[in-house]
Every structure is written in structure tokens, then in C-alpha cells.
Amino acid sequence: MADLANNGLIAPGSMFHARPQRHREKTAVLGEDGRLSVNGVFSDYPSSAARAVTGGLSEPGWWFWLTALNGTRSLSTLRQEYLDGFDDAPERFGADTN
């Protein structure tokens, strides 16, 4: 998350919306330190923030969070945009984009 913020793809204070319909009203906010806050509880990873919403169920956090309430652009999309800026992105950051 911090890499996305440091490269201007997201900014502190950005709000993200849960993708699953049953959690659609839940949001996360990006803190100054690059962590996501859900109901005032900070998480180091998008998946941890997603678990805070689902009550502990494992979720792919990069997919779970959308940039707009009824949008389709996810943190995964932003992460891929960031990685696409590197010629050797798969080798440097791993092939898994979840």
C-alpha cells in the first residue's frame, strides 16, 4: 500500500469500499502511514482489513477493496498499474497479484 501511495496512485485519506454485496456499506481509509483503517482499527495489509469486515473470513484483500462504491476498479488494478511501471515486475515483486 505504501508503494502505491508513494508513487501517487492513492493518497492518505482515500476511501475504499468493500466489493462483496453483503459488505458493500463497509469502508476502509488509507492512513498517513500507508495502512488501511476499518472502524478505527489499522491493518498492515488489504487482506487483514478485509478480514476485519468479514469477521475473520479470509478474503483476497487486493480484490476485496474498490476505489468507488459502485465501481469496478480495485486495489488489485492499482497494484497492477504500479507493477506495470517496471520492466522486471514479475521477477521483482512475484507473479501473484492477489
Buried (B, 14 or more C-beta within 10 A) or exposed (E): BEEBBEEEBBEEEBEBBBBBEEBEEBBBBBBEEBBBBBEEEBBEEBBBBBBBBBEEEEBBBBBBBBBEEEEEEBBBBBBEEBBEEEEEBEEEBEEEBE
